[in-house]
Amino acid sequence: MNSNSNHRITTISNGLRSLEQYLPRNSNINIPIPPGVIRTVDELLNEYSFISDNKLRKNICYAVESLDFYKWLINRFNIYGPVSSYLFKTGIILVDMIVEAITRDFLKQKTINPSNKHSKNISKLSPMGVSEKMCVSIKILHSRRNNIHLHLVTDLEANKYTLRDWNHSILCLRAYREHIRELIKNKS
């Protein structure tokens, strides 16, 4: 990073700090997110055009909009400690929810009755043409998501979830989306 970038980052950081000191705690004044940070549902609908259920497709797009926001936070702010771990965890949970929804829709399109258990549905994917490598990636994602219930977690999570986990989840979603799109397209 050059000195001009450092200067701009310092200016922005100081401006945010100043704004926090200026605004009353219970103020209804909000800073708008820059345009283009979060893709619109209309922009995302084509990426998930292979989803047969229109409501599900839109709900997936809403979830992806949240992922866009998380990605912006992760890439633009120096978030550390337990807060970053929980931001990653929340994103991983959301990605797994999207993968689960895609899986259920895919199985229905293949006239396979989906289970209420995501892990059981994952095991149904390989015979449907989903590669073993993709199935393993989804299983890893799902295992990272399994500690969703705090009352069941037995260890401290302050640094349990990392940027590497976040990146794996995002790459898994992208690859899975394209994999399923191709399988459905080739069916036609």
N, C-alpha and C positions, 0 to 999 in steps of 0.2 A: 504494500500500500504506500502511495506517495504522500508527501507532506500536504498537498492540497486535499486529498481524501481524508487524511487525519484531521485537518482543520475543519472540514465540513462535518465530520462525525462528531467532533468536540462541540461544534456550534449547535448541531441538532440535539445532542445529549444535554447540553446546558439549557437549550430552549425548552426541552421537555421537563427538566428539573424545575426551571423557573415557572413553567405553566402549572405544574403540580403545586407549587407554593402559592401561586396566585389564585387558583380556582378554589372556591370553598369545597369542603369534603362532600357535601350533599348536592353539589351543583348538577344541573341537567345539561351542562355544556359538554359536548363530546367532540373529539377530534375525528374528522372523517378519514377513513382508510383510503389511500390513494387509488384512483381508478386503475383497473387492470390487475390489481393484486388478487382479487377474487373473481374467478371466471363466473359468468352468469349461467343460469340453468340452460338458457338457449344455446350458449356456447358449448355446454357439456352434453346436451342431449344426443348429439351425433356420436360421441365417444361410446355411449351406452345404448345405441340404437338396436342392438341385438337382444336387449331385455324385452320380453314379450308383454309384460304387464306395465301399462303406461304409468300408473301410480307409483309402482316400485321404481321404475326408471327415474321419475322425477325425485323421489325420495333419495335415491342413490346420488343424484346430482346435488341435492341439498347437502348431503353428507360430504361430498367431494368439495363443495364450496367451503365447508369448515376445514377440511384438510388444506385447502389453499391458504386459509388464514393462518393455520398452525405453521405451514411452511414459511410464510412471510415472517412470522414471529421468530421462528428458529433461525432463519437466514439473515435477519436484520437486527436482532437484538442479542446482546450478550446475557443470556439467561443461564444460570448456573445452579448447582446444588440440587436439592430436592425439587425445586420448582421445575427445572429442566427435565428431571427424571419423570415427573408426573405429567408434564406436557408431552413428552415422548410416549408415555404409557397411554394417555388419553387418545393420542393419534393412532397408536397401534390398535387399541380397542375399536376405534372407528373404522380403520382399514379392515379389520377382521369382520366387522359387521357388514361392510360392503361386500367382501369376498363371500361371506355366508349368503347374502341376498343373491348374488350372482350365481352361486352354486345351486341354491334352491330353484331359481328360475330355469337354469340350464337343465337340471334333472327333470323338471316338469315338462320342458320342451322335448326331452328325450322319452317322455311318458314313463318316467321312473318316479315312484312315490317318495318324496323327500321325508327324511326322519326329522323329528324335532331337535335332534342332537347334531350339531355341526360336524363333530368328529366322525359320526357314522356316514354323513353325506360325503365327507372327504374321501372315505374309503370306497364310495360308489363311483368316483370320478375316473379312475384308471380304466375300467372296462368300457367307459364311454369315450375313450380316446385322449384323455388328458395325460400328458407325459408323466412318467414317474418323477422326474426332476421337479416338475411343477407341483405335483402332489406333496413331495417332501418340503418344498418351500412353503406351501400352505399349512402343512402340519407344524412347521417351525413357527410361523406367524401365529397360529392358533395357540400353541403352547406358551408363547410370550404373553398372550392375551389372557390366559387362564387365571391369573391372579387378580381378576377384576374385583372381587369382594374383599374389602379390607379386613373384615372380621375373620377371614380364612387365611390371610397372609401370615406366615410364621417367621419371616425375616424382615429386616429393615429395608425399605425400598428407596432410601435417600439417593442412591446412585445406581440403582438396579437397571434402569432403562437408559439407553445411551443413543447417541446420534447414529451409531451403527445399527441399532435395532430399528430406529425410525426409518433409516434409509432402506433397510431390508424390507420393511413393510410396504413402503411406497413402491419400490422396484417389483415386489411380489404382486401388488395390485395391478400395476401397469402390464406386467407380463401375463398375468392371469386374464385380464380384460382382453388383451389381444389374442391369447390362446383360445379363449371361449368364443370370441367373435369369429375366428377362423374356423373353428369346429362347426359352429352354427351355419356360417356362410357355405362351407363345403357340403353340408347336409342338403342344402337347397338344390 
